[in-house]
Amino acid sequence: MAKILIVYFSRGGNTEKMAEFVQKGVNKEGIEGVVKKVQEVNVEELLDFEGIIVGSPTYYGTMSSEIKNLFDKSVKFHGRLEGKVGAAFTTSANIGGGNETCILSILEAMLIHGMVIQGSSQGDHYGVVAISSPDARAKKQCEDLGKRCAQLVKKLFK
């Protein structure tokens, strides 16, 4: 059975809430969504999933050092994540707080791994953004992101 890893770092709990909403969307599509704090992820686990969705708070317009550390460790698997589905989400304190650049920093790492990125023609195009605690809009978009990633995993891996 195909699986999607939803890995996140959260200091205040907002990114963690978003990860749970993403998981709900993944599970609605009949794909197993596994939510893990980045501190609990062994880099070798990335090979066990058909999709990887990464969530991070926005720190100075980029991903947290904890998420960056996971990508740095993943270098030893360069080429082995090719074709896996990837997506990203973030939280930020402000509307113009670097949210999109944070998501792009995550997507850049995924693209270098050769992953297939799931974007959206509606709403948050690059990945879901929440300002502080995720509101009803962010919750819906997180669930939609999970669904779209699960649908893409089904198309590519079933």
C-alpha positions as a LaTeX table, in Angstrom:
\begin{tabular}{lrrr}
\hline
Residue & $x$ (\AA) & $y$ (\AA) & $z$ (\AA) \\
\hline
Met1 & 0.00 & 0.00 & 0.00 \\
Ala2 & 1.26 & 3.47 & $-0.90$ \\
Lys3 & 2.17 & 5.80 & 1.96 \\
Ile4 & 2.84 & 9.51 & 2.36 \\
Leu5 & 5.11 & 10.90 & 5.07 \\
Ile6 & 4.03 & 14.23 & 6.52 \\
Val7 & 7.11 & 15.49 & 8.32 \\
Tyr8 & 7.15 & 18.79 & 10.17 \\
Phe9 & 8.89 & 20.97 & 12.70 \\
Ser10 & 6.74 & 23.01 & 15.07 \\
Arg11 & 7.82 & 25.10 & 18.00 \\
Gly12 & 4.43 & 26.59 & 18.97 \\
Gly13 & 2.07 & 23.94 & 17.62 \\
Asn14 & 0.70 & 25.75 & 14.55 \\
Thr15 & 2.68 & 23.75 & 11.98 \\
Glu16 & 1.77 & 20.56 & 13.85 \\
Lys17 & $-1.94$ & 21.38 & 13.47 \\
Met18 & $-1.45$ & 21.88 & 9.74 \\
Ala19 & 0.31 & 18.48 & 9.47 \\
Glu20 & $-2.73$ & 16.83 & 11.06 \\
Phe21 & $-5.06$ & 18.56 & 8.58 \\
Val22 & $-2.88$ & 17.41 & 5.67 \\
Gln23 & $-2.99$ & 13.85 & 7.03 \\
Lys24 & $-6.77$ & 13.99 & 7.10 \\
Gly25 & $-6.84$ & 14.84 & 3.39 \\
Val26 & $-4.36$ & 12.06 & 2.54 \\
Asn27 & $-6.36$ & 9.48 & 4.49 \\
Lys28 & $-9.63$ & 10.53 & 2.80 \\
Glu29 & $-8.13$ & 9.32 & $-0.47$ \\
Gly30 & $-7.37$ & 5.87 & 0.93 \\
Ile31 & $-3.62$ & 6.44 & 1.20 \\
Glu32 & $-1.88$ & 6.02 & 4.54 \\
Gly33 & $-0.67$ & 9.38 & 5.84 \\
Val34 & 2.05 & 9.09 & 8.48 \\
Val35 & 2.67 & 12.25 & 10.54 \\
Lys36 & 6.05 & 12.61 & 12.24 \\
Lys37 & 7.98 & 15.37 & 13.93 \\
Val38 & 11.24 & 15.90 & 12.06 \\
Gln39 & 13.15 & 15.00 & 15.23 \\
Glu40 & 11.58 & 11.51 & 15.07 \\
Val41 & 12.44 & 10.86 & 11.41 \\
Asn42 & 15.43 & 8.74 & 10.49 \\
Val43 & 16.61 & 9.93 & 7.08 \\
Glu44 & 16.50 & 6.35 & 5.74 \\
Glu45 & 12.70 & 6.42 & 6.22 \\
Leu46 & 12.36 & 8.82 & 3.28 \\
Leu47 & 12.98 & 5.84 & 0.99 \\
Asp48 & 9.93 & 4.00 & 2.42 \\
Phe49 & 7.32 & 6.50 & 1.21 \\
Glu50 & 5.86 & 7.32 & $-2.20$ \\
Gly51 & 5.13 & 10.89 & $-1.12$ \\
Ile52 & 6.77 & 13.33 & 1.29 \\
Ile53 & 4.99 & 16.48 & 2.45 \\
Val54 & 7.11 & 18.84 & 4.55 \\
Gly55 & 5.89 & 21.54 & 6.94 \\
Ser56 & 8.02 & 24.21 & 8.57 \\
Pro57 & 7.57 & 27.51 & 10.32 \\
Thr58 & 9.05 & 30.38 & 8.33 \\
Tyr59 & 12.36 & 31.50 & 9.80 \\
Tyr60 & 13.96 & 34.46 & 8.04 \\
Gly61 & 12.16 & 33.56 & 4.83 \\
Thr62 & 13.34 & 29.95 & 4.73 \\
Met63 & 12.75 & 26.55 & 6.32 \\
Ser64 & 13.72 & 25.88 & 9.92 \\
Ser65 & 17.19 & 24.52 & 10.60 \\
Glu66 & 15.61 & 21.26 & 11.78 \\
Ile67 & 13.97 & 20.68 & 8.38 \\
Lys68 & 17.13 & 21.84 & 6.56 \\
Asn69 & 19.12 & 19.31 & 8.59 \\
Leu70 & 16.86 & 16.49 & 7.31 \\
Phe71 & 17.45 & 17.60 & 3.72 \\
Asp72 & 21.20 & 17.89 & 4.39 \\
Lys73 & 21.26 & 14.31 & 5.67 \\
Ser74 & 19.22 & 13.15 & 2.66 \\
Val75 & 22.12 & 13.98 & 0.33 \\
Lys76 & 23.39 & 10.41 & 0.72 \\
Phe77 & 20.21 & 9.28 & $-1.08$ \\
His78 & 20.64 & 11.69 & $-3.99$ \\
Gly79 & 18.77 & 10.20 & $-6.95$ \\
Arg80 & 16.87 & 7.66 & $-4.86$ \\
Leu81 & 13.96 & 10.02 & $-4.11$ \\
Glu82 & 13.48 & 10.59 & $-7.85$ \\
Gly83 & 9.82 & 10.42 & $-8.86$ \\
Lys84 & 8.39 & 10.57 & $-5.34$ \\
Val85 & 5.61 & 13.10 & $-4.79$ \\
Gly86 & 6.56 & 16.21 & $-2.81$ \\
Ala87 & 4.74 & 19.20 & $-1.36$ \\
Ala88 & 5.18 & 21.81 & 1.37 \\
Phe89 & 3.33 & 23.99 & 3.86 \\
Thr90 & 4.37 & 26.69 & 6.30 \\
Thr91 & 3.30 & 28.96 & 9.13 \\
Ser92 & 4.39 & 32.53 & 9.59 \\
Ala93 & 3.79 & 35.39 & 12.01 \\
Asn94 & 2.98 & 37.88 & 9.24 \\
Ile95 & 1.34 & 37.95 & 5.82 \\
Gly96 & 4.56 & 39.24 & 4.25 \\
Gly97 & 6.79 & 37.20 & 6.53 \\
Gly98 & 8.61 & 35.17 & 3.89 \\
Asn99 & 6.01 & 32.42 & 3.60 \\
Glu100 & 6.40 & 31.76 & $-0.12$ \\
Thr101 & 10.19 & 31.88 & 0.02 \\
Cys102 & 10.09 & 29.34 & 2.85 \\
Ile103 & 7.94 & 26.99 & 0.79 \\
Leu104 & 10.16 & 27.51 & $-2.24$ \\
Ser105 & 13.25 & 26.60 & $-0.19$ \\
Ile106 & 11.61 & 23.27 & 0.66 \\
Leu107 & 10.47 & 22.69 & $-2.93$ \\
Glu108 & 13.95 & 23.52 & $-4.25$ \\
Ala109 & 15.44 & 20.71 & $-2.15$ \\
Met110 & 12.74 & 18.33 & $-3.38$ \\
Leu111 & 13.32 & 19.31 & $-7.01$ \\
Ile112 & 17.06 & 18.69 & $-6.64$ \\
His113 & 16.13 & 15.20 & $-5.45$ \\
Gly114 & 14.05 & 14.78 & $-8.64$ \\
Met115 & 10.73 & 14.69 & $-6.82$ \\
Val116 & 7.41 & 15.46 & $-8.52$ \\
Ile117 & 5.96 & 18.60 & $-6.91$ \\
Gln118 & 2.23 & 19.00 & $-6.26$ \\
Gly119 & 1.12 & 22.62 & $-6.56$ \\
Ser120 & $-2.34$ & 24.16 & $-6.88$ \\
Ser121 & $-4.07$ & 26.33 & $-9.44$ \\
Gln122 & $-6.38$ & 27.56 & $-6.66$ \\
Gly123 & $-5.52$ & 29.29 & $-3.37$ \\
Asp124 & $-1.94$ & 28.99 & $-2.14$ \\
His125 & $-0.19$ & 27.93 & $-5.35$ \\
Tyr126 & 3.19 & 26.77 & $-4.04$ \\
Gly127 & 1.96 & 25.25 & $-0.79$ \\
Val128 & $-0.36$ & 26.09 & 2.08 \\
Val129 & 0.40 & 29.09 & 4.29 \\
Ala130 & $-1.10$ & 29.89 & 7.68 \\
Ile131 & $-0.61$ & 33.16 & 9.51 \\
Ser132 & $-0.17$ & 32.16 & 13.17 \\
Ser133 & $-2.75$ & 29.51 & 14.07 \\
Pro134 & $-4.32$ & 27.87 & 11.00 \\
Asp135 & $-7.79$ & 29.27 & 10.32 \\
Ala136 & $-10.67$ & 27.61 & 8.41 \\
Arg137 & $-9.11$ & 28.64 & 5.06 \\
Ala138 & $-5.75$ & 27.08 & 5.92 \\
Lys139 & $-7.43$ & 23.95 & 7.30 \\
Lys140 & $-9.37$ & 23.43 & 4.05 \\
Gln141 & $-6.29$ & 24.06 & 1.93 \\
Cys142 & $-4.23$ & 21.62 & 4.03 \\
Glu143 & $-6.84$ & 18.91 & 3.55 \\
Asp144 & $-6.98$ & 19.70 & $-0.17$ \\
Leu145 & $-3.17$ & 19.49 & $-0.39$ \\
Gly146 & $-3.26$ & 16.08 & 1.27 \\
Lys147 & $-5.98$ & 14.90 & $-1.13$ \\
Arg148 & $-4.14$ & 16.16 & $-4.24$ \\
Cys149 & $-0.88$ & 14.54 & $-3.15$ \\
Ala150 & $-2.66$ & 11.25 & $-2.43$ \\
Gln151 & $-4.37$ & 11.36 & $-5.83$ \\
Leu152 & $-1.03$ & 11.94 & $-7.52$ \\
Val153 & 0.57 & 9.10 & $-5.58$ \\
Lys154 & $-2.25$ & 6.82 & $-6.73$ \\
Lys155 & $-1.69$ & 7.83 & $-10.35$ \\
Leu156 & 2.07 & 7.31 & $-10.18$ \\
Phe157 & 2.37 & 4.26 & $-7.95$ \\
Lys158 & $-0.74$ & 2.08 & $-8.36$ \\
\hline
\end{tabular}
